[in-house]
Amino acid sequence: MRFSEERIARLAEGIVEALSKRKDLITLTGSRERLELDIEDFFIEDGNIERQISEEAAAKIKTYSRPIQEGSSEWDMLFAKHKEEIAARRGYVLG
């Protein structure tokens, strides 16, 4: 799922806030802002990886000898199958 930059920033802020309340779980050392930026970077990179996997899956379908209509149930089934295979090959877990 793709999030806007604003949504990612709010999620990162919420995660840091929740972690800061769990003294038994984690001790925050350093800047909260730096941690929020690191979490934002993680979300952005994760989204980029999933986008690349989706693009690769779509490109694979386009190599079929018979054209398959994008958005059709056949396309959706093949897209999901190829996306899972590509993700597994990369060691990436789709959410």
C-alpha positions in Angstrom: 0.0 0.0 0.0 1.3 3.4 -0.9 1.1 6.3 1.5 1.5 10.0 1.0 4.5 11.8 2.4 2.3 13.4 5.0 0.8 10.0 6.1 4.3 8.5 6.3 5.4 11.4 8.5 2.4 11.0 10.8 2.9 7.2 11.0 6.6 7.7 11.9 5.7 10.3 14.6 3.1 7.9 16.0 5.5 5.0 16.1 8.2 7.1 17.9 5.5 8.4 20.3 4.3 4.9 21.1 7.9 3.6 21.6 8.8 6.4 23.8 6.0 5.4 26.2 7.2 1.9 26.5 10.2 2.3 28.8 10.2 -1.4 29.5 10.5 -2.2 25.8 13.0 0.4 24.5 15.2 3.2 25.6 15.4 6.0 23.1 18.8 7.6 22.9 19.4 10.4 20.5 17.1 12.6 18.6 13.4 11.7 18.2 13.5 13.6 14.9 16.3 11.5 13.6 14.4 8.3 14.5 11.3 9.6 12.8 13.3 10.4 9.7 14.8 6.9 9.7 11.3 5.3 10.0 10.1 7.5 7.2 13.0 6.4 5.0 12.1 2.8 5.8 8.5 3.2 4.7 9.6 5.0 1.5 12.2 2.4 0.6 9.7 -0.4 1.3 7.2 1.3 -1.0 9.9 1.6 -3.7 10.7 -2.1 -3.4 7.1 -3.1 -3.7 6.6 -0.8 -6.7 9.7 -2.3 -8.4 8.3 -5.8 -7.8 4.9 -4.8 -9.3 6.6 -3.3 -12.4 8.6 -6.5 -12.9 5.4 -8.6 -12.6 3.6 -6.4 -15.1 6.5 -6.6 -17.5 6.6 -10.4 -17.2 2.9 -10.6 -18.2 3.6 -8.3 -21.2 6.1 -10.9 -22.5 3.3 -13.5 -23.0 2.8 -14.5 -26.7 -1.0 -13.8 -26.3 -2.0 -10.3 -25.2 -3.7 -10.3 -21.8 -6.0 -7.4 -21.0 -4.7 -5.4 -18.1 -7.4 -5.3 -15.4 -9.0 -8.6 -16.5 -9.3 -11.4 -14.0 -6.6 -13.3 -15.9 -4.3 -10.3 -15.6 -5.0 -9.9 -11.9 -4.4 -13.6 -11.2 -1.1 -13.7 -13.2 0.0 -10.4 -11.7 -0.5 -11.7 -8.1 1.2 -15.0 -9.0 4.3 -13.3 -10.5 4.4 -10.6 -7.8 4.5 -13.4 -5.1 7.2 -15.3 -7.0 9.4 -12.2 -7.5 9.0 -11.1 -3.9 9.9 -14.6 -2.6 12.9 -14.7 -4.8 14.1 -11.4 -3.3 13.2 -12.4 0.2 10.6 -9.7 0.4 7.3 -10.3 2.3 4.3 -8.7 0.7 1.9 -7.1 3.1 
